[in-house]
Amino acid sequence: MGHAAVEIFLVFNGWEIETFIEKQEQVILRIASGESGRQKFKTRLRDHLVEK
């Protein structure tokens, strides 16, 4: 659910994540479980965003 929300938000704003969906879901699950923090997520997201 978290991944879908992020993906929809980005698509509506002209962006998409350029990496395998399985990897994207793993990142969201690590954030939800507390294993990863906001800053790491923001950095990772910036590294994989492409403008549509």
C-alpha positions as CSV (number, residue, x, y, z in Angstrom):
1,M,0.0,0.0,0.0
2,G,2.8,2.4,0.9
3,H,4.6,1.8,-2.4
4,A,1.4,2.4,-4.4
5,A,0.8,5.7,-2.6
6,V,4.4,6.9,-3.4
7,E,4.1,5.7,-7.0
8,I,0.8,7.4,-7.6
9,F,1.9,10.7,-6.1
10,L,5.0,10.7,-8.3
11,V,3.2,9.8,-11.5
12,F,0.6,12.5,-11.0
13,N,3.5,14.9,-10.6
14,G,5.4,13.9,-13.7
15,W,7.9,11.5,-12.2
16,E,8.6,7.8,-11.9
17,I,11.0,5.6,-10.0
18,E,13.5,3.9,-12.3
19,T,14.3,0.6,-10.4
20,F,12.7,-2.8,-10.0
21,I,9.4,-2.8,-8.2
22,E,10.6,-5.5,-5.8
23,K,13.4,-3.2,-4.7
24,Q,11.0,-0.3,-4.3
25,E,8.7,-2.4,-2.1
26,Q,11.7,-3.6,0.1
27,V,12.6,0.0,0.7
28,I,9.1,1.0,1.8
29,L,8.9,-2.1,4.1
30,R,12.2,-1.2,5.7
31,I,10.9,2.3,6.4
32,A,7.6,1.0,7.8
33,S,9.4,-1.4,10.1
34,G,11.8,1.3,11.4
35,E,14.9,-0.3,9.8
36,S,15.5,2.7,7.6
37,G,14.9,6.4,8.1
38,R,13.5,9.3,6.2
39,Q,16.8,10.7,5.1
40,K,18.0,7.5,3.6
41,F,14.7,7.1,1.8
42,K,14.9,10.6,0.4
43,T,18.4,10.1,-0.9
44,R,17.6,6.7,-2.5
45,L,14.4,8.2,-4.1
46,R,16.3,11.1,-5.6
47,D,18.9,8.7,-7.0
48,H,16.2,6.8,-8.9
49,L,13.7,9.4,-10.0
50,V,13.3,10.2,-13.7
51,E,11.0,12.9,-15.2
52,K,8.3,11.5,-17.5
